[in-house]
Amino acid sequence: MEEKVAAIIAALRARYPDALCALHYGKDYELMISVRLSAQCTDARVNQVTPALFARFPTLEAFAEADVAEVEACAFFHHKAQDIVAACRMLRDEYGGRVPDTMEQLLRLPGVGRKTANLLLGDLYGKPAVVCDTHCIRLSNRLGFVRDEKDPVKVEKTLRGLVTPAESSDFCHRLVLFGREHCTARAPRCTDCPLADICPSFGKMR
């Protein structure tokens, strides 16, 4: 398995050398907000919404003092707007205006689960992180890292045992890029897949 994982990592690194988050942001809390908005929504759609949202509320203080209905008018989702305002208030009141850099502290923020916390740790602080989103879960099963496993915590634990900490965050970003371009949920492009000679699911997904 170690050789297989190393080969997959190398192939994805060659295919996607710039392992970057697709969400656009300039400040640490803006990434937190963008990730919250991305739940059940595409990154492309979030990137269309956030410029106006961040212009309307240009500071953390502005978000913390915002009326939820105003945020909702820009972000379109009531519960997400509630979480955004509450999380920004907590950042201001309890974390000195800064997104915290530990899993425990991040999970206290409204709307922040393990997936979001891992992304923030990896992208903001360069810490080992396994962002277990739908792409990661789907591809972990197809590539044989796990078998018929849908639990994100279990998939995360498995990947932490397979991928080195230094590689983990970039690897997850590359899985997202690969999942969007090739190994899609409904119609994977196996014919020109860069992992064709490694993947145990090659040619079997219909």
VOGU-3710 file (C-alpha; in Angstrom, 3 decimals, decimal comma):
1> meekvaaiia> 0,000/0,000/0,000  2,854/2,418/0,765  4,206/2,133/-2,793  0,735/2,589/-4,242  0,060/5,700/-2,148  3,452/7,155/-3,067  2,717/6,573/-6,760  -0,694/8,257/-6,476  0,788/11,227/-4,628  3,510/11,613/-7,279
11> alrarypdal> 1,045/11,356/-10,160  -1,332/13,925/-8,677  1,549/16,263/-7,823  2,707/16,122/-11,433  -0,826/16,737/-12,704  -1,669/19,515/-10,227  1,580/21,166/-9,081  -0,261/24,135/-7,552  -2,335/22,551/-4,805  -4,386/25,595/-3,890
21> calhygkdye> -7,786/26,069/-2,339  -10,279/27,175/-4,994  -11,979/29,650/-2,660  -10,973/33,307/-2,946  -10,095/35,202/0,216  -7,740/37,845/1,527  -8,089/37,540/5,295  -8,132/34,537/7,590  -11,748/35,006/8,665  -12,787/35,416/5,020
31> lmisvrlsaq> -11,596/31,877/4,336  -13,587/30,655/7,333  -16,677/32,398/5,943  -16,118/31,099/2,419  -15,778/27,524/3,620  -19,002/27,857/5,613  -20,785/29,130/2,522  -19,408/26,266/0,415  -21,470/23,624/2,252  -23,939/22,196/-0,288
41> ctdarvnqvt> -22,693/24,808/-2,748  -19,954/24,930/-5,372  -16,761/26,888/-4,826  -17,448/28,739/-8,063  -20,794/29,938/-6,745  -19,233/30,996/-3,442  -16,582/32,986/-5,306  -19,372/34,837/-7,113  -21,068/35,773/-3,839  -18,147/36,708/-1,580
51> palfarfptl> -16,820/39,839/-3,356  -20,053/41,719/-2,629  -20,308/40,170/0,832  -16,777/41,175/1,811  -17,263/44,644/0,342  -20,449/45,124/2,382  -18,719/43,893/5,557  -15,048/44,838/5,085  -13,811/43,982/8,592  -14,230/41,299/11,203
61> eafaeadvae> -15,908/43,883/13,411  -18,411/44,633/10,658  -19,387/40,957/10,474  -19,518/40,660/14,257  -21,903/43,622/14,486  -23,921/42,722/11,400  -27,608/42,016/11,337  -28,067/38,372/10,313  -30,727/39,363/7,788  -28,250/41,669/6,036
71> veacaffhhk> -25,649/38,926/5,789  -28,333/36,542/4,581  -29,281/39,000/1,830  -25,752/38,634/0,451  -25,109/34,995/1,328  -28,606/33,603/0,640  -28,674/31,051/3,454  -30,168/31,889/6,861  -28,394/29,296/8,989  -25,085/30,010/7,300
81> aqdivaacrm> -25,569/33,737/7,947  -26,312/33,023/11,619  -23,149/30,945/11,920  -21,022/33,572/10,168  -22,098/36,381/12,481  -21,792/34,226/15,620  -18,366/32,899/14,610  -17,056/36,390/13,884  -18,280/37,578/17,264  -16,442/34,709/18,920
91> lrdeyggrvp> -13,275/35,530/16,974  -13,523/39,118/18,151  -14,506/38,442/21,756  -12,580/35,268/22,576  -9,750/34,838/20,056  -8,343/38,323/19,702  -9,723/38,828/16,217  -7,767/35,912/14,768  -8,826/32,518/13,453  -7,341/30,063/15,993
101> dtmeqllrlp> -4,723/27,513/15,021  -5,832/24,436/16,959  -8,499/21,887/16,154  -10,056/22,216/19,602  -10,483/25,975/19,364  -11,738/25,885/15,786  -14,423/23,334/16,603  -15,897/25,761/19,143  -16,755/28,202/16,363  -20,368/28,051/15,119
111> gvgrktanll> -20,601/26,269/11,788  -17,075/24,868/11,930  -16,725/21,085/11,770  -13,691/18,892/11,241  -13,619/19,416/7,475  -13,575/23,206/7,813  -11,148/23,100/10,734  -8,710/20,928/8,804  -8,846/23,217/5,781  -8,183/26,279/7,929
121> lgdlygkpav> -5,294/24,584/9,728  -3,701/23,507/6,461  -4,242/26,621/4,384  -3,780/29,317/7,012  -1,101/27,743/9,173  0,545/25,041/7,069  -0,303/22,394/9,638  -0,931/18,724/8,799  -4,542/18,479/7,701  -6,878/15,998/6,020
131> vcdthcirls> -9,850/17,789/4,497  -12,366/14,995/4,174  -14,994/16,341/1,784  -17,160/14,422/-0,686  -14,348/14,224/-3,253  -11,940/12,864/-0,669  -14,407/10,227/0,541  -15,377/9,148/-2,977  -11,808/8,887/-4,224  -10,524/7,192/-1,077
141> nrlgfvrdek> -13,014/4,419/-1,778  -12,300/4,223/-5,506  -8,542/4,231/-5,012  -8,750/1,483/-2,415  -7,645/3,447/0,645  -10,900/2,431/2,336  -13,691/0,066/1,379  -17,357/1,090/1,346  -16,620/3,742/3,948  -18,656/6,961/4,033
151> dpvkvektlr> -17,807/8,187/7,534  -15,546/11,247/7,081  -13,859/10,777/10,457  -12,916/7,189/9,630  -11,669/8,164/6,177  -9,654/11,004/7,717  -8,077/8,613/10,222  -7,139/6,190/7,470  -5,557/8,879/5,315  -3,557/10,197/8,252
161> glvtpaessd> -2,007/6,741/8,458  -1,234/6,606/4,731  -0,130/10,133/3,793  2,731/11,930/5,502  1,718/14,980/7,565  3,754/17,312/5,343  1,919/16,064/2,238  -1,601/15,677/3,614  -3,086/19,144/3,038  -1,791/19,471/-0,537
171> fchrlvlfgr> -2,845/15,880/-1,266  -6,437/16,645/-0,294  -6,515/19,747/-2,493  -5,226/17,637/-5,376  -7,912/15,038/-4,762  -10,524/17,783/-5,147  -8,986/18,949/-8,434  -8,746/15,369/-9,691  -12,303/14,619/-8,581  -13,626/17,601/-10,499
181> ehctaraprc> -11,631/17,004/-13,662  -11,520/13,221/-13,942  -13,019/11,063/-11,211  -16,421/12,715/-11,008  -19,264/11,218/-9,038  -21,508/10,303/-11,968  -19,294/9,882/-15,021  -15,592/9,359/-14,261  -13,256/9,830/-17,216  -11,313/6,595/-16,947
191> tdcpladicp> -10,077/6,604/-20,548  -7,482/9,361/-20,047  -7,038/9,095/-16,287  -3,521/9,866/-14,966  -4,031/7,145/-12,353  -5,185/4,480/-14,821  -2,319/2,091/-14,075  -2,712/2,474/-10,299  -6,431/2,698/-9,617  -8,221/-0,561/-8,717
201> sfgkmr> -11,490/0,925/-9,982  -10,148/1,745/-13,451  -12,732/0,913/-16,103  -15,237/-0,372/-13,555  -17,131/2,844/-12,837  -20,286/3,177/-14,899
//
